[in-house]
Structure formats: structure tokens, C-alpha cells
């Protein structure tokens, strides 16, 4: 049961992996949600590859002709998913890392969030923002003059407002703001370092700013192929990692964020990078039929025969 003490009671996850529940992305998500549910939160996972999501056409019908409603008018899933978003306290975007970004399906879905905001433009109130290129010359004089004139001719003018421009929150038919929930991000990639998620981090923080919300939970996992490993050597490492993920979920439900100590633990490498790369390269060799007689691949073949199971890191059946 959800508790009144929780900051986050209702978590909605959009999983953008084509492998759905078998993905490494869901491995992380599942453990995280187990912790959140132990703390009393409710959760729901929506696999985007099971939903029909047409690409945005950029016609802006949802802003100009049918405000708040897409031109597709119920022909695909996003409109019904918008209602779920409005009911959530936290929306988590969970996706494998493809070319330093989310999967194509996830990006298509994110594009379709546009109807939830208003086209009118306002400043975000950030007192630390400095315009990197203030206009000079005639444009500068025009801007100074505008500050005196705009309050009288522009009903949207924000007197004394500071910050960077963004679109406004939409007002619904009940004259209530459509507030986007807090945002969480879960991602994994096949390369070992955590640095591969820098672009993703930046993009979601910009997205949160534009939606007038914030990113409160981030779980990034370099060396993600290890999450599919079923070997006796790796299992204890994954159990420990799952324990930290559950703790992260509990903290987000209770406090609305992952505490620094837990964040540090979920960022730690599962195995040394050099060991991971060695095993990953062996996987590619075996998948392409190369270097099968190398000492490493011979050792892996011996391991498979002894345990009577293929090693996930050196088989073709790897999940992202």
C-alpha cells in the first residue's frame, strides 16, 4: 500500500527496448521497481514496442487547431498514454543506449508529448541564466525600447521575468495546469564506462527544463551485457547490484531522489573494464566464427561443456 509519507506514490515506466521484458533495460527497471513497491509505491511498465506510435508530422494541429489533442485523434497509443502520465508522480524513460541516445521507438514517443504543453513562450525563472549573445547595435536599441512597450501590447509579457525561454504549461478545460511529473531515466549500453551516457543525461535534463519539471532519478549501467550473464561467477555480482537498485527504488519512493551513497554504488563497474572488454571481444569472435582456437575461447568452450550452458557474453542471444 502507498503511504502518505512517500514523496512518490505512483511510478509509470516507458520501456523503449525492442526486447521488452527480456531486455537488460528491464532487468534494471524490475529491481528498481521492486524496491519502490517495498516502500509502498505503485508502478506500471508500458513496453513501447507493444504500442502503436506514429511519428509526429510537425503540423502543430495539437497547438493550433485542436489544442492539446494530436491530429491522429486516437489512431494510436500516445493520447491514452498522456492520461496515464498525468496520473503519475514519476515518469521513467527506460531505454538501451543507441548511438548515444534512446531507441528510435522511445524518441518517437517523446516527440508525441508535444500536445501536453502550450505553444506560448515564457521565461523559466532561472536567475543564473545569462544570454550568451545579447544583441548589439540597432537590435540592442530595439530590445531596450521593447521593454517599455511590450507590457502595454503583449498580454503574455512577463514583467521582471528572468531566465531562458521555453513553452508554457497547458491549461486544461477545468482551468488547471497540466503539470508533467518528475522524470527518471534508466539506460544501459554495451560499452563499459559510465561516460557514454553524458549526451543522454544532458538531453533529459533539457527536456525536463522545457516541461517545467526535473530529473530526480538516473540509473545508467555501462557494461550492460553482463546483466544477461547466468554464470556462477557473475551471479553474486548481479545479486549485489540488484540489492543497490532496490535501495535506489526505495529511496526515490520515500524521498523523491536517490541518495548520494546509493547513487555511487549503482555507478560502480560490475567487473573491471579490461575483463569486460576481453569477454565482449570473445563474444564477437565467436559470433563471427573468428579466433575460435584462442586460449580464451578454448577456456570458454570448456566452461560451457562443464556447465552445459552457453555463456551469454559469448553467445548470439544477448539482450539490450
Secondary structure, 3 states (H helix, E strand, C coil): CCCCCCCCCEEEEEECCCCHHHCHHHHHHHHHHHHHHHCCCEEEEEEHHHCCCCCCCCCCHHHHCCCCCCCCCCCCCHHHHHHHHHHCCEEEEEEECECCECCHHHHHHHHCCHHHEEEEEEECCCCCCCCCCCCCHHHHHHHHHHHHHHHHHCCCCCCCCCCCEEEEECECCCCCECCCCEEEEEEECCCCCHHHHHHHHHHHHHHHHHCCCCEEEEEEECCHHHHHCCCHHHHHHHHHHHHHHHHHHHHHHHHCCCCHHHHHHHHCCCCCHHHHHHHHHHHHHHHHCCCCCCHHHHHHHHHHHHHCCCCHHHCCCCCC
